[in-house]
Amino acid sequence: MLGSRSLRGRRAQWVSRRQWMTTVGGFLWWGCSQRVSGARPNAGGDDLWLVNTRRITSSALLANLDNPSLQFSRLDGDQQYQPSSLIEFCDASTASPELPTVIYVHGNRFTHQEAIERGWYIYQQVCRARRGDNPWRFLVWSWPSEPSGLILHDVRTKAQRTDTQGLYLAWFLRNIASSSSSITLIGYSFGGRVVTGALHALAGGSLGMRSIPNEPYEQLGAKVALIAAAIDANWLSPGRYHERAVKNTASLTLMYNPQDSVLKRYWLLDRRDGSRALGVVGKLSLNLPVDASPIPVQSINCNHIVGSRHNEIEYFSDHCRAGKILAELIESDMPPKGHLPPKGQTPFRRGTEHHR
């Protein structure tokens, strides 16, 4: 009898794991198939950029953090991507510092071309909802997330790669901080993990046992939006992996889904701690020092629209309206970089929770 119960238990665990892999695999392959055919953004007066990190190492231990070879491209007047450089990006930012800089980081299992098309799709959805005519500087961050091997192994590998990407993005942010008056960071799924990791590393934190060589920087004042974030719900708390991210955050917008069938199994990334994903919880597990800067947080539950799917595009539907929310965030007036509110306030103010 004991042997039979043990066998049934193992069989149930295997079925559960197989169902999870089927669910995740089905979504991830489906998600990548939602391509924006022949996507070319209608830039108007906007300044559109692409950064590609797929040709440099994904190992945090081997990464060149003094001068990583990021590949820059810029959309020209003929809607063609032209090779560019960090120097040209900084020159453009210095020449027009009034342009808000928006950086979008995609999720897992995207090829480079799919990442470009998804990034421009997000750009177009946000542009449709913009209120003013002021131009933006919009950058798509393409990182090595193409499908590789079995699903569970793939997801764990990409989770490790987010550390390296966070370091690269932190290095980039440190170089553009002085020439950009307003920075908005948008991260979807693992892209959210890259975003908060970068803000943490920028403030002097380490990722994958590495840190960027520059002096810690804590005055970025970034407006952060995380959509279905594949990050531990408590990682922004003191003593946790991305604890310093809050030092470079001016506001935080969370679009989440408690029924997300993929993120509900987030704990499988590391079975030892059984962590839950922020993209499911939607509420921050924070207990920050009272002398830290207060940060407004907006949590938006899109469960009624997205259902059980881990699907970025559905967050941009007419009902969940991520495009409108992000446009308002980009165009909002925030405290200037380096502004420190009075001490003694609650570091994270929980804003009104919305249900879509």
C-alpha positions as MATLAB code, in Angstrom:
seq = 'MLGSRSLRGRRAQWVSRRQWMTTVGGFLWWGCSQRVSGARPNAGGDDLWLVNTRRITSSALLANLDNPSLQFSRLDGDQQYQPSSLIEFCDASTASPELPTVIYVHGNRFTHQEAIERGWYIYQQVCRARRGDNPWRFLVWSWPSEPSGLILHDVRTKAQRTDTQGLYLAWFLRNIASSSSSITLIGYSFGGRVVTGALHALAGGSLGMRSIPNEPYEQLGAKVALIAAAIDANWLSPGRYHERAVKNTASLTLMYNPQDSVLKRYWLLDRRDGSRALGVVGKLSLNLPVDASPIPVQSINCNHIVGSRHNEIEYFSDHCRAGKILAELIESDMPPKGHLPPKGQTPFRRGTEHHR';
ca = [
       0.000    0.000    0.000;
       2.809    2.401    0.865;
       4.511    1.612   -2.415;
       1.256    2.207   -4.309;
       0.659    5.550   -2.626;
       4.244    6.568   -3.335;
       3.875    5.563   -6.972;
       0.586    7.442   -7.282;
       2.226   10.466   -5.684;
       5.143   10.398   -8.119;
       2.762    9.891  -11.023;
       0.636   12.848   -9.879;
       3.744   15.003   -9.620;
       4.799   13.967  -13.129;
       1.353   14.701  -14.566;
       1.303   18.073  -12.832;
       4.758   18.926  -14.193;
       3.835   17.703  -17.678;
       0.674   19.824  -17.631;
       2.678   22.839  -16.538;
       5.247   22.331  -19.292;
       2.464   21.935  -21.834;
       0.773   25.106  -20.642;
       3.986   27.111  -20.583;
       5.240   25.720  -23.858;
       1.923   26.316  -25.593;
       1.760   29.887  -24.447;
       5.368   30.749  -25.094;
       5.354   29.429  -28.628;
       1.958   31.058  -29.252;
       3.145   34.343  -27.768;
       6.078   34.519  -30.145;
       3.821   33.762  -33.093;
       1.883   36.965  -32.495;
       4.132   38.909  -34.823;
       3.437   42.371  -36.110;
       3.733   41.644  -39.783;
       6.297   43.835  -41.498;
       6.387   46.087  -38.464;
       7.806   49.519  -39.171;
       6.950   52.184  -36.636;
       5.394   55.407  -37.815;
       7.950   57.529  -36.025;
       6.708   60.998  -36.852;
       8.970   63.259  -34.810;
      10.023   60.511  -32.405;
      13.594   59.282  -32.118;
      13.574   55.463  -32.324;
      16.455   53.227  -31.291;
      17.359   49.574  -30.919;
      19.992   48.008  -28.652;
      21.036   44.428  -29.356;
      22.944   42.409  -26.738;
      22.636   39.034  -28.464;
      26.191   38.946  -29.772;
      27.938   39.327  -26.444;
      28.223   36.922  -23.546;
      25.199   36.045  -21.436;
      27.385   35.020  -18.502;
      27.505   37.575  -15.715;
      30.924   36.280  -14.620;
      32.410   36.775  -18.110;
      30.652   40.028  -19.029;
      32.753   43.070  -19.930;
      31.246   45.710  -17.653;
      33.816   48.398  -18.437;
      32.687   48.829  -22.026;
      30.253   46.126  -23.209;
      29.873   45.881  -26.980;
      26.222   46.826  -27.205;
      24.948   47.097  -30.769;
      23.077   50.334  -31.451;
      20.749   51.037  -34.377;
      18.666   54.109  -35.129;
      15.658   54.501  -37.400;
      16.361   57.083  -40.084;
      14.010   59.327  -42.072;
      13.470   56.577  -44.655;
      12.275   54.162  -41.950;
      15.467   52.117  -42.202;
      17.612   50.941  -39.317;
      21.118   52.359  -39.470;
      24.127   51.332  -37.341;
      24.806   53.782  -34.559;
      26.637   53.990  -31.231;
      26.356   54.974  -27.595;
      28.142   58.234  -28.405;
      25.507   59.125  -30.992;
      22.731   58.241  -28.559;
      24.242   60.471  -25.867;
      24.786   63.264  -28.398;
      21.130   63.051  -29.428;
      20.036   63.093  -25.779;
      22.243   66.081  -25.016;
      20.949   67.958  -28.073;
      17.309   67.437  -27.051;
      17.189   66.603  -23.337;
      13.500   67.560  -23.185;
      12.562   64.346  -24.998;
      11.455   61.675  -22.530;
      13.468   58.480  -22.947;
      11.429   55.274  -22.969;
      13.130   51.856  -22.787;
      11.144   48.687  -23.473;
      12.491   45.244  -22.457;
      10.684   42.189  -23.878;
      10.073   38.794  -22.288;
      11.306   35.259  -22.939;
      11.494   33.155  -26.141;
      11.735   35.957  -28.673;
      14.113   35.956  -31.609;
      15.764   39.250  -32.466;
      13.282   39.973  -35.246;
      10.321   39.091  -33.046;
      11.696   41.347  -30.311;
      11.915   44.246  -32.755;
       8.378   43.688  -33.997;
       6.970   43.341  -30.478;
       8.798   46.465  -29.335;
       7.451   48.540  -32.192;
       3.975   47.135  -31.599;
       4.153   48.338  -27.992;
       5.464   51.694  -29.202;
       2.531   52.100  -31.594;
      -0.027   51.124  -28.952;
       1.373   53.685  -26.522;
       1.598   56.369  -29.212;
      -2.078   55.941  -30.044;
      -2.932   57.067  -26.527;
      -0.532   59.980  -26.185;
      -2.120   63.325  -25.430;
       0.476   65.824  -26.581;
       2.565   66.345  -29.684;
       5.918   66.397  -27.928;
       8.315   63.798  -29.403;
       9.741   60.851  -27.477;
      12.956   58.884  -27.605;
      11.924   55.212  -27.661;
      14.414   52.340  -27.399;
      13.841   48.584  -27.711;
      16.259   46.421  -25.711;
      16.746   43.084  -27.542;
      18.357   40.384  -25.396;
      19.137   36.686  -26.095;
      15.830   35.039  -25.211;
      15.220   32.880  -28.291;
      13.734   29.404  -27.599;
      16.326   26.874  -26.475;
      15.736   23.271  -25.411;
      13.152   21.959  -22.981;
      10.829   24.503  -21.440;
      11.863   24.235  -17.790;
      15.569   24.278  -18.635;
      14.977   27.178  -21.021;
      13.148   29.260  -18.424;
      15.790   28.676  -15.752;
      18.564   29.571  -18.204;
      16.837   32.792  -19.208;
      16.266   33.669  -15.553;
      20.050   33.554  -15.087;
      20.554   35.675  -18.202;
      18.426   38.448  -16.747;
      21.263   39.126  -14.286;
      23.684   39.830  -17.124;
      21.111   41.920  -18.949;
      20.457   43.890  -15.793;
      24.172   44.683  -15.565;
      24.335   45.752  -19.221;
      21.242   47.922  -18.868;
      22.608   49.461  -15.653;
      25.839   50.353  -17.484;
      23.807   51.958  -20.274;
      21.614   53.910  -17.845;
      24.683   55.205  -16.023;
      26.016   56.570  -19.321;
      22.799   58.348  -20.316;
      21.623   59.516  -16.894;
      23.123   62.991  -17.125;
      21.708   63.709  -20.595;
      18.153   62.398  -20.115;
      15.674   64.500  -18.180;
      13.000   61.785  -17.953;
      13.406   58.013  -18.190;
      10.583   55.468  -18.328;
      11.370   51.749  -18.150;
       8.818   49.186  -19.369;
       9.421   45.494  -18.717;
       7.265   42.525  -19.642;
       7.638   39.157  -17.852;
      11.409   38.481  -17.603;
      11.889   41.979  -19.032;
      10.602   43.315  -15.707;
      13.291   41.294  -13.961;
      15.902   42.933  -16.208;
      14.522   46.404  -15.409;
      14.526   46.101  -11.611;
      17.890   44.331  -11.721;
      19.357   47.232  -13.702;
      18.054   49.826  -11.246;
      19.482   47.758   -8.382;
      22.907   47.430  -10.047;
      22.945   51.133  -10.932;
      22.610   51.927   -7.221;
      25.610   49.748   -6.395;
      23.916   46.364   -6.021;
      25.345   43.131   -7.378;
      23.831   40.649   -9.807;
      25.283   37.217  -10.432;
      28.172   38.145   -8.105;
      29.071   41.125  -10.318;
      28.539   44.862  -10.153;
      29.176   47.676  -12.605;
      32.481   49.525  -12.019;
      30.984   53.004  -11.732;
      30.229   54.714   -8.456;
      26.710   53.904   -7.183;
      24.107   56.183   -8.732;
      20.820   56.810   -6.927;
      19.314   59.800   -8.719;
      17.822   58.308  -11.892;
      14.220   58.891  -10.801;
      12.894   56.407  -13.351;
       9.201   55.821  -13.965;
       8.848   52.042  -13.979;
       6.069   49.927  -15.483;
       6.041   46.150  -15.012;
       3.596   44.010  -16.994;
       3.071   40.405  -15.820;
       6.437   40.667  -14.081;
       8.397   37.426  -13.677;
      10.208   38.598  -10.557;
       9.959   37.465   -6.953;
       7.279   39.498   -5.203;
       9.642   40.345   -2.316;
      12.803   41.150   -4.275;
      12.471   44.923   -3.780;
      12.482   44.585    0.012;
      15.554   45.192    2.206;
      17.998   42.316    2.104;
      16.434   40.893   -1.051;
      17.983   40.452   -4.460;
      16.928   43.771   -6.053;
      16.656   45.799   -2.855;
      18.494   48.853   -4.231;
      16.169   49.241   -7.230;
      13.875   51.534   -5.238;
      16.692   54.074   -4.904;
      16.402   54.845   -8.631;
      12.616   54.584   -8.902;
      10.296   57.609   -8.923;
       7.047   55.667   -9.461;
       5.984   52.094  -10.022;
       3.064   50.833  -12.114;
       2.180   47.138  -11.836;
      -0.147   45.443  -14.311;
      -0.800   41.969  -12.988;
      -3.063   38.939  -13.263;
      -3.682   36.620  -10.275;
      -4.873   33.858  -12.641;
      -1.820   33.873  -14.938;
      -1.317   30.142  -15.574;
       2.402   30.545  -16.266;
       3.345   32.870  -13.414;
       1.318   30.798  -10.925;
       4.036   28.165  -11.460;
       6.841   30.654  -11.018;
       7.965   28.791   -7.892;
       9.389   26.048  -10.129;
      12.287   28.360  -11.015;
      13.657   27.727   -7.531;
      11.811   25.114   -5.535;
      13.815   25.858   -2.394;
      12.060   29.109   -1.554;
       8.700   28.670   -3.316;
       8.545   32.339   -4.262;
       5.507   33.894   -5.912;
       5.736   36.181   -8.913;
       4.999   39.874   -8.619;
       2.961   39.564  -11.828;
       0.515   37.332   -9.930;
       0.597   38.939   -6.499;
       0.324   42.530   -7.724;
       1.242   43.818   -4.271;
       4.728   44.575   -3.049;
       6.126   42.815   -0.004;
       7.958   45.802    1.408;
       9.231   46.851    4.789;
      11.581   49.686    3.912;
      13.367   52.112    6.266;
      11.290   55.121    7.227;
      13.956   57.510    5.900;
      13.707   56.152    2.336;
      12.033   58.149   -0.438;
       8.291   57.505   -0.809;
       7.299   56.080   -4.157;
       3.749   56.055   -5.548;
       2.616   52.590   -6.614;
      -0.279   51.864   -8.940;
      -1.494   48.247   -9.114;
      -3.861   47.304  -11.929;
      -5.544   43.902  -11.975;
      -6.261   42.809  -15.557;
      -7.539   39.347  -14.667;
     -11.015   39.944  -16.091;
      -9.507   40.779  -19.483;
      -6.484   38.494  -19.736;
      -7.985   35.456  -17.998;
      -5.455   32.702  -17.335;
      -3.180   33.661  -20.224;
       0.353   35.027  -19.924;
      -0.192   37.249  -22.926;
       1.338   40.697  -23.226;
      -0.783   41.775  -26.184;
      -4.037   41.347  -24.276;
      -2.871   43.869  -21.678;
      -2.972   46.396  -24.529;
      -6.584   45.641  -25.403;
      -9.217   48.382  -25.315;
     -10.363   47.067  -21.938;
      -7.112   46.759  -19.987;
      -5.664   49.797  -21.799;
      -1.983   49.382  -21.060;
      -1.236   51.762  -23.937;
      -3.180   54.576  -22.294;
      -1.703   53.865  -18.877;
       1.852   53.901  -20.226;
       1.279   57.037  -22.299;
       0.030   58.856  -19.203;
       3.043   57.605  -17.280;
       5.514   58.813  -19.909;
       3.862   62.216  -20.163;
       3.279   62.677  -16.439;
       5.073   65.319  -14.439;
       7.307   63.665  -11.875;
       9.761   65.075   -9.310;
      13.072   66.037  -10.911;
      15.929   63.572  -10.766;
      17.668   63.643   -7.433;
      14.625   65.027   -5.611;
      14.369   63.574   -2.130;
      11.005   63.893   -0.353;
      10.913   64.669    3.376;
      12.170   61.956    5.652;
       9.838   59.996    7.841;
       7.300   59.137    5.146;
       6.355   55.629    4.120;
       8.797   54.660    1.335;
       6.178   53.048   -0.892;
       2.740   54.603   -0.917;
       0.262   52.051   -2.040;
      -1.872   53.751   -4.646;
      -5.432   52.921   -5.524;
      -5.756   49.391   -6.808;
      -7.621   49.186  -10.080;
      -9.489   46.281  -11.600;
      -9.931   46.032  -15.347;
];
